[in-house]
Amino acid sequence: MQIREAVISDAAALLRLFNQLDAETDFMLFEPGERQTTESEQQAIIAAFAQSERRFMYVAETAGDIIGFCVLVGNQQRRNAHTASLVLGVVKSHWRHGAGAKLLEVVIGKADTAGIERIELTVRTDNQAALALYQKFGFAIEGERIGSLNIGGNRFNEFYMARF
């Protein structure tokens, strides 16, 4: 498995990954079919990340297929420039095989180099595997967002977590 920065030529593969994640798990934010990003829009997003010193997009690739991603978006204002938000997703067939851990390791290293001291994320309270992974990397639960997600008419809570 290789962890590397996303490049513009990854746009179509990333969109396929995002759509697969949206369809195979409800732990991600988008519902199946809700994502409307075009390939050219995804290319522009990747290009913007590549030009930024505070935004990072990495992919996990195995056998030529992108099987996971991690995005870190740093804040720009002086008062919160030391913070960033993180999103991580791995296809179900590669859960518990180390892709998430390797992505986090690389992205946290990039954050440290960029002077980002605090990384924030939200995770569903019933996503035990993700909770364990984040806690392994030093993320702590700071609060709970009650009923923050509506999935199929059911309300789900999220933990607000940070690594500082």
N, C-alpha and C positions, 0 to 999 in steps of 0.2 A: 504494500500500500504506500502510495506517495501522497504527501501533503504539499500543496503548492498554491501560490497566488492564482486567483482566477485571471484569465486573459480573455480578450475580446472574442477569440474564436471559441470560447466555452459557452457563449450565449445560448445557443440552441440546446446544448446538453444540460445547462443549468435550468432552463425552462422546463425541460422534460423531468429533471429531478424534482423541481418544485411541484409540478403537477402530480408526480408520483407520490410525493410526501403528502400533498393535500388529499389524495385519494385513499392512501393506505393507513393513515392514522389521523385521529382527531386531536392529537396533541399539538399540532401546528395551528396557526391562527386562521389560515384561509380554508374555506370549504371547497370541496371538489368543484371545479368549473368556475370558481369565483375570480381567480387570478386572470387578469386581462393584459398582462405585459406582453408586448410584441418582441420579436427577436431584436429589432433595431433599438427598441427602448432598453432591452437588457444589455445590449452592447454599449449603449451610452452610460448605463449605470456602472458597468464594469470599468469603462474608461474613466469615469469620474472617481471611482475608488482608487484606481491606479495612480491618479494624479494627486491624491490627497495624502497628507502626512498623518492624518488622524482617523482615517477610515480604511478598514482592511477587509478583504474578501478572500477567503481561502477555500479550497476544495480538497476533498479526499478522493483519490482516484485509484482504482484497482483494475487491472486487465484492460486498461483503456476506457473504463467507464467511471463517470463521476458518481460516487455513491454517498457523498455527504458534503456539507458546506458549513462554514462558520463566518459570520459577519460581525464586525465590531465597528460601531459608529461613535466616534469621539465628539464631545461637545466643543463648541467653538468660543463661547463667551469666556472671558477671563475668570469669572467666578466659579464656573464649573468645567473648565478645560481639563481638569484632572480626572474627569469621569467619562465613561463610555457605556453604550448599551450593546448587549450581545444577543445574537440569535444563532442557534445551532440546529441542524437537522441531518439525520442519517437514515437512509432507506432501511426498512424493517429487516430485510435479509442480512444486514450487517450490524444489527443491534448486538451489543455485548461482544463485539469482536475487536474493540480498541479504536475504531475510527473516531468516535466522539472524543475520546481521551487525547488522541494524537492531534486532532484539530484544536482542542482547547490548549494543549501544551504550546503549540506554535503561536496561536493568537495571543495568549497571555504573554509569551515572550516578546512579541511585537508591541504589545501594549506597554510593557515595561520599558522597552527601548524608546518608545514615543513619549514617555513621561506620563502615561495614563496610570493613575494610582487606584482608581475605583472602577470596577466593572459591574454593571447592573444587568439584571434579567428578570423575567417572570417565567414561572413554570407551574403547570397544573399541580395541585396538591396531591392528586392520585397518580402522578407519573413517578413512581418509586425509583425506576432505573435512572432517570434524569436527575432526580434529587440526590441520589447516591453519588453520581458522577460529579455533579457540581460541588457537593460537600467534600469530595475527595480532593478537589482543586481549591479548597479554601473558601468557597462561597458559603455565606451564612444567611439564614432566613431572617429578614428584618420585619416582615409583616405579612398579612394575608389580605388579599383582595376578595371579598365575599361576593359570590354570584357574578363575577366579572366576565364570564363567558357564557354564551347561550348556544348550546350544541344540541340540535334536534329537539328544542323545546325544554331541555334540561339545563339548569344552572350549575356551573362548575366554579370552584374557587381556584385562585392562583396564589402562590407564594411570591413575594417580592424578595429577591436574593441579591446579595452583593458580595464582592471580594474586594477588600480594602487593605 
